[in-house]
Amino acid sequence: MRIQRTKPSNNGETAVHEAADLSLMDELLKKYKNRKGNLIPLLQGTQEIYGYLPKEAFLHIHKATRLSLNEMYGVATFYAQFRLKPAGKHIVKMCHGTACHVQNVTAITDEILDTLNIKDGETTEDGIFTVETVACLGCCSLAPVMMIGEETYGKLTPKQAVKIIKEIRRGEQ
């Protein structure tokens, strides 16, 4: 399990971000408000709406359902599917399963992280890429493998992987 502590940005100053439009959650809350076992579907639906779980959304869910803030946060930080920060437009998943590990995916991951100037789990300053290591993508015959969105790239070298990243970035500019 990967646990990440959030750090203050801008030399300790509070980061400025747009407030989430909580009215977007109205249908979701109406659907799950009084259902037993509603916590995970509420968090999943909220993340589907915003791409992550904004702080304001936790408070909004709490007010509407009386679910415990501690319990919500505990579930959101326990399961890797949930994000507490916005992700990049393109999520790069680097497979670190056995087959990929043996084929030196670590060197590929390191090269991508160096190129993007971020660490595992972080998002680039321009918001284009988030890089995550995952246990297995289930494409062992293509090792080493990475996925960007729904696209799978296999039999990679560090140079090929960086070229793919640079092509995507070029397409975004």
Backbone as a chain_set.jsonl record, in Angstrom:
{"seq": "MRIQRTKPSNNGETAVHEAADLSLMDELLKKYKNRKGNLIPLLQGTQEIYGYLPKEAFLHIHKATRLSLNEMYGVATFYAQFRLKPAGKHIVKMCHGTACHVQNVTAITDEILDTLNIKDGETTEDGIFTVETVACLGCCSLAPVMMIGEETYGKLTPKQAVKIIKEIRRGEQ", "coords": {"N": [[0.845, -1.176, 0.0], [0.564, 2.183, -0.846], [1.269, 5.131, 0.733], [0.83, 8.538, 0.792], [1.948, 11.552, 1.991], [0.55, 14.747, 2.11], [2.029, 17.782, 1.121], [2.661, 21.176, 2.013], [2.378, 23.666, -0.519], [4.014, 26.253, -2.457], [5.985, 27.44, -0.741], [4.953, 26.949, 1.849], [2.663, 28.484, 1.881], [-0.886, 28.615, 1.468], [-2.195, 26.72, -1.161], [-3.74, 27.976, -4.087], [-6.835, 27.199, -5.431], [-9.537, 26.354, -7.639], [-12.816, 26.428, -6.343], [-14.791, 23.563, -5.846], [-17.709, 22.798, -7.73], [-20.275, 22.015, -5.993], [-22.877, 21.381, -6.524], [-22.895, 19.617, -8.569], [-22.881, 17.157, -7.433], [-25.411, 16.546, -6.595], [-27.308, 14.689, -7.799], [-25.977, 12.262, -7.387], [-25.848, 12.167, -4.571], [-28.587, 12.099, -4.018], [-29.21, 9.604, -5.046], [-27.703, 7.779, -3.443], [-27.924, 8.549, -0.769], [-29.515, 7.454, 1.452], [-28.87, 4.787, 1.414], [-27.69, 1.634, 2.516], [-24.27, 0.849, 3.029], [-23.183, 2.866, 1.436], [-20.858, 4.38, 1.268], [-18.433, 3.82, -0.318], [-19.511, 3.787, -3.028], [-20.375, 6.498, -3.08], [-17.934, 7.898, -2.818], [-16.61, 6.95, -5.109], [-18.338, 7.896, -7.133], [-18.127, 10.636, -6.693], [-15.443, 11.058, -7.279], [-15.515, 10.384, -9.957], [-16.925, 12.543, -10.959], [-15.267, 14.833, -10.382], [-12.66, 14.017, -10.864], [-10.959, 13.606, -8.83], [-10.943, 13.576, -5.203], [-12.16, 16.272, -3.831], [-11.604, 18.381, -0.929], [-13.836, 19.862, -0.15], [-15.878, 18.251, -1.063], [-15.9, 16.05, 0.654], [-16.88, 17.256, 2.977], [-19.387, 18.051, 2.06], [-20.61, 15.591, 1.48], [-20.629, 14.551, 4.067], [-22.385, 16.379, 5.382], [-24.745, 15.842, 3.993], [-25.22, 13.108, 4.4], [-24.416, 12.323, 6.892], [-22.284, 10.635, 7.246], [-19.236, 9.656, 8.745], [-16.511, 11.889, 8.792], [-13.926, 11.014, 9.387], [-14.102, 8.276, 8.79], [-14.677, 8.376, 6.029], [-12.338, 9.613, 5.049], [-10.474, 7.727, 5.866], [-11.191, 5.484, 4.288], [-10.808, 6.588, 1.743], [-8.051, 7.026, 1.742], [-7.078, 4.501, 2.113], [-7.724, 2.837, -0.083], [-6.254, 2.447, -3.236], [-7.495, 3.377, -5.518], [-8.61, 5.849, -5.105], [-8.138, 9.401, -5.256], [-6.676, 12.222, -3.716], [-5.777, 14.513, -4.708], [-5.782, 16.488, -7.7], [-5.345, 14.696, -10.757], [-3.079, 14.317, -13.532], [-3.769, 15.097, -16.998], [-3.087, 12.952, -18.568], [-2.631, 9.776, -17.409], [0.054, 7.912, -16.519], [0.746, 4.657, -16.227], [3.015, 2.587, -14.807], [4.049, -0.649, -15.104], [5.107, -2.752, -12.572], [5.258, -5.418, -12.103], [6.379, -8.861, -11.76], [7.35, -9.903, -14.291], [7.821, -7.534, -15.747], [9.564, -6.259, -14.008], [11.809, -7.95, -14.101], [12.526, -7.433, -16.691], [13.633, -4.967, -16.486], [12.037, -2.618, -15.87], [12.324, -0.672, -13.999], [14.432, 1.024, -14.747], [13.263, 2.243, -16.943], [11.065, 3.547, -15.793], [12.441, 5.304, -14.061], [13.742, 6.9, -15.977], [11.579, 8.145, -17.264], [10.457, 9.559, -15.101], [12.608, 11.262, -14.509], [12.729, 12.717, -16.911], [10.256, 14.026, -16.847], [10.561, 15.404, -14.544], [9.486, 14.762, -11.983], [8.281, 12.835, -9.138], [7.391, 9.406, -8.358], [3.908, 8.977, -8.448], [3.341, 11.647, -8.526], [2.24, 14.716, -10.175], [2.885, 16.481, -13.168], [3.923, 19.927, -13.347], [2.538, 21.321, -15.318], [0.228, 19.924, -15.449], [-0.214, 17.874, -17.244], [0.787, 15.205, -17.107], [0.534, 12.399, -14.886], [2.39, 10.118, -13.084], [2.359, 6.749, -12.16], [3.35, 3.897, -10.336], [2.351, 0.549, -10.715], [1.176, -2.638, -9.509], [0.683, -4.77, -11.351], [-0.134, -4.942, -14.786], [-1.183, -6.922, -16.247], [-0.203, -7.732, -18.701], [1.904, -9.478, -19.302], [3.338, -10.805, -21.312], [4.181, -8.771, -22.898], [6.136, -7.429, -21.574], [8.747, -5.086, -20.807], [6.055, -2.981, -19.666], [3.906, -0.124, -20.129], [1.025, 1.876, -19.465], [-0.916, 4.393, -20.898], [-3.565, 6.211, -20.31], [-5.975, 4.491, -22.041], [-4.308, 3.188, -23.705], [-1.857, 0.746, -24.384], [1.587, 0.145, -24.07], [4.209, -1.839, -25.059], [7.156, -3.991, -24.661], [9.19, -2.165, -24.129], [11.898, 0.236, -24.189], [13.987, 2.451, -22.265], [14.466, 4.727, -23.867], [12.494, 4.555, -25.908], [10.157, 4.823, -24.356], [10.397, 7.419, -23.291], [10.298, 8.833, -25.668], [7.641, 8.398, -26.448], [6.283, 9.748, -24.381], [7.211, 12.372, -24.876], [6.094, 12.807, -27.412], [3.357, 12.814, -26.833], [3.236, 15.029, -25.128], [4.019, 17.03, -26.942], [1.825, 16.989, -28.641], [-0.046, 18.102, -26.968], [0.579, 20.729, -26.822]], "CA": [[0.0, 0.0, 0.0], [1.338, 3.4, -0.954], [0.677, 6.245, 1.465], [1.508, 9.773, 0.476], [1.607, 12.707, 2.817], [0.468, 15.969, 1.316], [2.951, 18.805, 1.595], [2.241, 22.521, 1.602], [3.07, 24.178, -1.691], [4.295, 27.7, -2.453], [6.749, 27.784, 0.462], [4.117, 26.908, 3.04], [1.422, 29.224, 1.715], [-1.987, 27.79, 1.006], [-2.324, 26.688, -2.612], [-4.987, 28.537, -4.571], [-7.49, 26.345, -6.404], [-10.957, 26.67, -7.848], [-13.741, 25.688, -5.487], [-15.579, 22.574, -6.577], [-19.134, 23.062, -7.852], [-20.872, 20.91, -5.245], [-24.197, 21.034, -7.074], [-22.697, 18.48, -9.477], [-23.046, 15.931, -6.645], [-26.801, 16.412, -6.153], [-27.904, 13.424, -8.256], [-25.253, 11.185, -6.703], [-26.305, 12.144, -3.182], [-29.986, 11.663, -4.011], [-29.222, 8.167, -5.336], [-27.074, 6.947, -2.404], [-28.025, 9.156, 0.56], [-30.065, 6.594, 2.499], [-28.558, 3.385, 1.144], [-26.693, 0.97, 3.362], [-23.04, 0.593, 2.28], [-23.095, 3.895, 0.406], [-19.621, 5.166, 1.33], [-17.554, 3.644, -1.479], [-20.136, 4.345, -4.229], [-20.354, 7.963, -3.019], [-16.573, 8.358, -3.118], [-16.347, 6.655, -6.52], [-19.111, 8.827, -7.94], [-17.545, 11.968, -6.528], [-14.193, 11.085, -8.045], [-15.91, 10.375, -11.368], [-17.343, 13.909, -11.287], [-14.194, 15.826, -10.289], [-11.35, 13.458, -11.216], [-10.309, 13.364, -7.539], [-11.871, 13.852, -4.101], [-11.864, 17.566, -3.212], [-11.948, 18.506, 0.497], [-15.208, 20.356, -0.037], [-16.801, 17.144, -1.339], [-16.007, 15.281, 1.9], [-17.777, 17.998, 3.869], [-20.72, 18.023, 1.454], [-21.133, 14.232, 1.714], [-20.879, 14.458, 5.507], [-23.598, 17.139, 5.711], [-25.921, 15.225, 3.376], [-25.437, 11.706, 4.789], [-23.938, 12.143, 8.266], [-21.168, 9.699, 7.302], [-18.113, 10.204, 9.486], [-15.388, 12.399, 8.004], [-12.784, 10.129, 9.626], [-14.312, 7.039, 8.037], [-14.528, 8.696, 4.604], [-10.919, 9.852, 4.771], [-9.806, 6.437, 6.033], [-11.455, 4.671, 3.094], [-10.191, 7.257, 0.59], [-6.592, 6.873, 1.777], [-6.746, 3.077, 2.122], [-7.842, 2.271, -1.431], [-5.42, 3.138, -4.225], [-8.318, 3.935, -6.592], [-9.039, 7.205, -4.788], [-7.135, 10.472, -5.302], [-6.987, 13.405, -2.921], [-5.273, 15.649, -5.481], [-6.082, 16.314, -9.127], [-4.378, 13.944, -11.557], [-2.783, 14.893, -14.832], [-4.654, 14.748, -18.102], [-2.661, 11.612, -18.987], [-2.083, 8.993, -16.305], [1.022, 6.93, -17.009], [0.863, 3.549, -15.276], [4.202, 1.783, -15.064], [3.897, -1.972, -14.519], [6.273, -3.225, -11.831], [5.075, -6.828, -11.796], [7.593, -9.67, -11.875], [7.864, -9.961, -15.665], [8.344, -6.21, -16.096], [10.721, -6.01, -13.151], [12.925, -8.725, -14.662], [12.89, -6.774, -17.95], [14.226, -3.677, -16.121], [11.108, -1.497, -15.937], [12.783, 0.374, -13.074], [15.215, 1.992, -15.526], [12.319, 2.985, -17.779], [10.333, 4.439, -14.888], [13.374, 6.363, -13.639], [13.981, 7.792, -17.116], [10.367, 8.952, -17.446], [10.364, 10.493, -13.973], [13.646, 12.28, -14.707], [12.314, 13.554, -18.042], [9.125, 14.86, -16.426], [10.99, 16.115, -13.341], [8.553, 14.464, -10.891], [8.483, 11.568, -8.442], [6.273, 8.479, -8.517], [2.66, 9.43, -7.845], [3.178, 13.094, -8.681], [1.733, 15.266, -11.429], [3.738, 17.543, -13.693], [3.434, 21.284, -13.058], [1.593, 21.745, -16.345], [-0.979, 19.123, -15.313], [-0.397, 16.958, -18.376], [1.084, 13.814, -16.761], [0.709, 11.812, -13.56], [3.035, 8.811, -13.24], [2.106, 5.847, -11.04], [3.761, 2.503, -10.479], [1.284, -0.375, -10.363], [1.677, -3.993, -9.259], [0.653, -5.563, -12.584], [-1.124, -4.53, -15.769], [-1.718, -8.131, -16.861], [0.295, -7.85, -20.086], [3.246, -9.988, -19.021], [4.048, -11.183, -22.545], [4.669, -7.534, -23.515], [7.038, -6.787, -20.612], [8.164, -4.158, -19.843], [4.831, -2.357, -20.164], [3.279, 1.037, -19.499], [-0.265, 2.264, -20.028], [-1.251, 5.811, -20.819], [-4.993, 6.165, -20.589], [-6.386, 3.139, -22.437], [-3.301, 2.69, -24.646], [-0.801, -0.069, -23.775], [2.853, 0.166, -24.796], [5.0, -2.955, -24.563], [8.529, -4.255, -25.127], [9.768, -0.82, -24.097], [13.215, 0.621, -23.704], [13.854, 3.807, -21.716], [14.439, 5.708, -24.962], [11.172, 4.486, -26.538], [9.157, 5.337, -23.42], [10.536, 8.881, -23.248], [9.828, 9.332, -26.964], [6.169, 8.38, -26.381], [5.91, 10.854, -23.488], [7.473, 13.635, -25.571], [5.105, 12.948, -28.498], [2.081, 13.19, -26.211], [3.383, 16.418, -24.675], [4.027, 17.868, -28.123], [0.433, 17.033, -29.083], [-0.826, 18.914, -26.015], [0.988, 22.145, -26.886]], "C": [[0.886, 1.233, 0.0], [0.607, 4.509, -0.233], [1.501, 7.477, 1.154], [1.03, 10.874, 1.39], [1.538, 13.924, 1.908], [1.357, 17.015, 1.961], [2.419, 20.165, 1.184], [3.029, 22.964, 0.382], [3.317, 25.665, -1.518], [4.957, 28.15, -1.149], [5.871, 27.885, 1.705], [2.822, 27.679, 2.937], [0.343, 28.273, 1.221], [-2.093, 27.876, -0.511], [-3.701, 27.226, -3.003], [-5.563, 27.565, -5.601], [-8.947, 26.751, -6.522], [-11.801, 25.833, -6.907], [-14.57, 24.753, -6.358], [-17.043, 22.997, -6.598], [-19.869, 21.874, -7.236], [-22.26, 20.522, -5.751], [-24.094, 19.861, -8.045], [-22.921, 17.142, -8.762], [-24.5, 15.651, -6.27], [-27.437, 15.083, -6.546], [-27.279, 12.233, -7.549], [-25.734, 11.052, -5.262], [-27.75, 11.676, -3.078], [-30.058, 10.134, -4.179], [-28.75, 7.327, -4.142], [-27.295, 7.407, -0.967], [-28.466, 8.189, 1.653], [-29.804, 5.11, 2.271], [-27.514, 2.865, 2.112], [-25.462, 0.681, 2.483], [-22.782, 1.617, 1.189], [-21.746, 4.607, 0.326], [-18.769, 5.028, 0.071], [-18.232, 4.131, -2.762], [-20.174, 5.878, -4.238], [-18.969, 8.514, -3.359], [-16.228, 8.115, -4.592], [-17.08, 7.638, -7.43], [-18.562, 10.242, -7.878], [-16.259, 12.092, -7.342], [-14.482, 11.069, -9.548], [-16.272, 11.791, -11.821], [-16.147, 14.857, -11.393], [-12.821, 15.329, -10.736], [-10.503, 13.171, -9.992], [-11.335, 13.682, -6.461], [-11.499, 15.18, -3.434], [-12.298, 17.588, -1.739], [-13.409, 18.917, 0.683], [-16.228, 19.239, -0.232], [-16.981, 16.263, -0.103], [-17.013, 15.954, 2.838], [-19.213, 17.956, 3.362], [-21.37, 16.647, 1.671], [-21.499, 14.073, 3.188], [-22.19, 15.162, 5.881], [-24.86, 16.446, 5.184], [-26.25, 13.849, 3.948], [-25.131, 11.41, 6.25], [-22.886, 11.039, 8.369], [-19.995, 10.398, 7.986], [-17.006, 10.681, 8.542], [-14.165, 11.502, 8.166], [-12.902, 8.845, 8.816], [-14.127, 7.276, 6.534], [-13.058, 8.857, 4.236], [-10.132, 8.545, 4.884], [-9.983, 5.545, 4.818], [-10.732, 5.272, 1.883], [-8.67, 7.101, 0.573], [-6.169, 5.407, 1.774], [-6.722, 2.504, 0.708], [-7.093, 3.125, -2.45], [-6.241, 3.786, -5.338], [-8.691, 5.395, -6.355], [-7.871, 8.181, -4.786], [-7.603, 11.647, -4.455], [-6.494, 14.68, -3.606], [-5.629, 15.42, -6.939], [-4.964, 15.548, -9.832], [-4.145, 14.682, -12.866], [-3.774, 14.429, -15.882], [-4.359, 13.329, -18.585], [-2.041, 10.899, -17.784], [-1.217, 7.887, -16.894], [1.177, 5.873, -15.923], [2.037, 2.68, -15.701], [4.059, 0.453, -14.34], [5.204, -2.383, -13.844], [6.043, -4.653, -11.331], [6.36, -7.585, -12.069], [8.171, -9.656, -13.281], [8.472, -8.621, -16.081], [9.587, -5.877, -15.276], [11.965, -6.701, -13.704], [13.423, -8.085, -15.955], [13.328, -5.314, -17.733], [13.296, -2.47, -16.297], [11.539, -0.361, -15.013], [13.578, 1.445, -13.814], [14.307, 2.848, -16.395], [11.555, 4.0, -16.933], [11.215, 5.603, -14.458], [13.615, 7.374, -14.75], [12.773, 8.702, -17.355], [10.243, 9.989, -16.336], [11.397, 11.607, -14.092], [13.254, 13.251, -15.823], [11.208, 14.525, -17.635], [9.426, 15.692, -15.176], [9.968, 15.987, -12.2], [8.967, 13.162, -10.229], [7.261, 10.692, -8.681], [5.045, 8.989, -7.771], [2.395, 10.91, -8.006], [2.665, 13.463, -10.067], [2.653, 16.393, -11.873], [3.096, 18.896, -13.433], [2.396, 21.756, -14.065], [0.299, 20.924, -16.333], [-1.214, 18.124, -16.435], [-0.217, 15.494, -17.963], [1.07, 13.56, -15.257], [1.318, 10.451, -13.802], [2.809, 7.999, -11.98], [2.715, 4.485, -11.329], [2.596, 1.643, -10.012], [1.871, -1.777, -10.252], [1.708, -4.828, -10.53], [-0.44, -5.039, -13.494], [-1.707, -5.733, -16.516], [-1.304, -8.327, -18.309], [1.705, -8.43, -20.053], [4.029, -10.359, -20.281], [4.614, -9.964, -23.271], [5.708, -6.815, -22.655], [8.307, -6.253, -21.28], [7.073, -3.301, -20.483], [4.5, -1.075, -19.403], [1.951, 1.264, -20.201], [-0.429, 3.759, -19.854], [-2.694, 5.903, -21.262], [-5.385, 4.73, -20.887], [-5.371, 2.48, -23.364], [-2.183, 1.952, -23.904], [0.426, -0.048, -24.679], [3.744, -0.922, -24.21], [6.355, -3.071, -25.213], [9.323, -2.949, -25.174], [11.238, -0.795, -23.706], [13.038, 2.001, -23.081], [13.713, 4.869, -22.81], [13.069, 5.734, -25.648], [10.103, 5.114, -25.638], [9.202, 6.857, -23.359], [10.038, 9.497, -24.554], [8.3, 9.402, -26.981], [5.668, 9.553, -25.542], [6.085, 12.199, -24.191], [6.49, 13.872, -26.714], [3.75, 13.392, -27.937], [2.146, 14.648, -25.768], [3.348, 17.379, -25.85], [2.602, 18.054, -28.675], [-0.451, 17.903, -28.205], [-0.507, 20.402, -26.15], [0.554, 22.829, -28.153]], "O": [[1.849, 1.313, 0.762], [-0.547, 4.802, -0.546], [2.729, 7.455, 1.245], [-0.173, 11.092, 1.538], [2.386, 14.099, 1.032], [1.43, 17.121, 3.185], [1.797, 20.3, 0.13], [4.219, 22.669, 0.265], [2.875, 26.265, -0.537], [4.531, 29.127, -0.533], [6.03, 28.799, 2.514], [1.96, 27.554, 3.806], [0.644, 27.24, 0.621], [-2.083, 28.967, -1.081], [-4.697, 26.961, -2.33], [-4.868, 27.155, -6.531], [-9.511, 27.396, -5.638], [-11.521, 24.652, -6.703], [-14.991, 25.109, -7.458], [-17.562, 23.496, -5.599], [-20.06, 20.848, -7.89], [-22.756, 19.441, -5.432], [-25.088, 19.188, -8.316], [-23.124, 16.116, -9.411], [-24.788, 14.609, -5.68], [-28.044, 14.42, -5.705], [-27.98, 11.3, -7.158], [-25.997, 9.945, -4.792], [-28.101, 10.941, -2.155], [-30.866, 9.466, -3.533], [-29.331, 6.279, -3.858], [-26.889, 6.714, -0.035], [-27.82, 8.126, 2.699], [-30.461, 4.267, 2.882], [-26.574, 3.571, 2.477], [-25.609, 0.308, 1.319], [-22.231, 1.288, 0.139], [-21.519, 5.372, -0.612], [-18.42, 6.036, -0.544], [-17.589, 4.838, -3.538], [-20.021, 6.49, -5.295], [-18.851, 9.486, -4.104], [-15.627, 8.97, -5.243], [-16.502, 8.151, -8.388], [-18.533, 10.956, -8.881], [-16.023, 13.101, -8.006], [-13.752, 11.687, -10.323], [-15.958, 12.185, -12.944], [-16.021, 15.596, -12.369], [-11.917, 16.132, -10.963], [-9.441, 12.559, -10.102], [-12.477, 14.022, -6.773], [-10.622, 15.213, -2.571], [-13.242, 16.899, -1.354], [-14.117, 18.397, 1.546], [-17.309, 19.268, 0.356], [-18.083, 15.783, 0.163], [-17.88, 15.298, 3.413], [-20.15, 17.837, 4.152], [-22.551, 16.564, 2.009], [-22.552, 13.526, 3.517], [-23.009, 14.604, 6.612], [-25.905, 16.457, 5.834], [-27.416, 13.455, 3.984], [-25.534, 10.375, 6.781], [-22.619, 10.552, 9.468], [-19.797, 11.601, 7.815], [-16.616, 9.971, 7.615], [-13.446, 11.254, 7.199], [-11.926, 8.381, 8.226], [-13.497, 6.471, 5.849], [-12.593, 8.309, 3.237], [-9.229, 8.29, 4.087], [-9.027, 4.916, 4.365], [-10.12, 4.549, 1.097], [-8.067, 7.05, -0.498], [-5.018, 5.101, 1.464], [-5.803, 1.769, 0.348], [-7.267, 4.341, -2.522], [-5.732, 4.662, -6.038], [-9.05, 6.104, -7.296], [-6.762, 7.842, -4.372], [-8.777, 12.016, -4.476], [-6.76, 15.788, -3.14], [-5.765, 14.275, -7.37], [-3.784, 15.735, -9.534], [-4.919, 15.558, -13.25], [-4.524, 13.477, -15.668], [-5.271, 12.593, -18.965], [-1.051, 11.362, -17.216], [-1.687, 7.044, -17.658], [1.676, 6.157, -14.835], [2.056, 2.117, -16.796], [3.96, 0.416, -13.113], [6.268, -2.365, -14.462], [6.556, -5.05, -10.285], [7.329, -7.006, -12.558], [9.367, -9.42, -13.449], [9.533, -8.59, -16.706], [10.541, -5.288, -15.785], [13.041, -6.106, -13.766], [14.606, -8.182, -16.28], [13.385, -4.529, -18.68], [13.711, -1.429, -16.807], [11.158, 0.79, -15.227], [13.422, 2.636, -13.544], [14.551, 4.042, -16.566], [11.419, 5.164, -17.31], [10.786, 6.756, -14.487], [13.685, 8.576, -14.492], [12.933, 9.894, -17.618], [9.958, 11.157, -16.599], [11.096, 12.766, -13.808], [13.429, 14.463, -15.689], [11.217, 15.693, -18.023], [8.65, 16.57, -14.8], [9.632, 16.97, -11.54], [9.877, 12.474, -10.691], [6.226, 11.168, -9.146], [5.132, 9.383, -6.608], [1.314, 11.381, -7.652], [2.657, 12.651, -10.992], [3.14, 17.168, -11.049], [1.875, 19.001, -13.313], [1.48, 22.501, -13.717], [-0.617, 21.194, -17.11], [-2.314, 17.584, -16.559], [-0.974, 14.631, -18.407], [1.526, 14.384, -14.464], [0.823, 9.695, -14.639], [3.034, 8.481, -10.87], [2.607, 3.978, -12.445], [1.931, 1.969, -9.028], [2.922, -2.071, -10.822], [2.687, -5.537, -10.764], [-1.54, -4.728, -13.04], [-2.621, -5.577, -17.325], [-1.989, -9.018, -19.063], [2.602, -7.913, -20.719], [5.254, -10.237, -20.307], [5.443, -10.113, -24.169], [6.114, -5.7, -22.985], [8.863, -6.874, -22.186], [7.143, -2.944, -21.659], [4.772, -0.951, -18.209], [1.769, 0.9, -21.363], [-0.122, 4.318, -18.801], [-3.013, 5.7, -22.433], [-5.151, 3.842, -20.067], [-5.556, 1.331, -23.766], [-1.633, 2.459, -22.927], [0.318, -0.203, -25.896], [4.006, -0.932, -23.007], [6.674, -2.367, -26.171], [10.033, -2.673, -26.14], [11.741, -1.669, -23.0], [12.033, 2.663, -23.343], [12.922, 5.803, -22.675], [12.541, 6.807, -25.938], [9.243, 5.854, -26.116], [8.159, 7.511, -23.374], [9.423, 10.563, -24.544], [7.734, 10.373, -27.482], [4.745, 10.263, -25.941], [5.212, 13.064, -24.112], [6.093, 15.01, -26.961], [3.084, 14.251, -28.515], [1.213, 15.414, -26.008], [2.716, 18.432, -25.77], [2.233, 19.142, -29.115], [-1.491, 18.387, -28.653], [-1.249, 21.243, -25.642], [0.828, 24.014, -28.341]]}, "num_chains": 1, "name": "protein.A"}
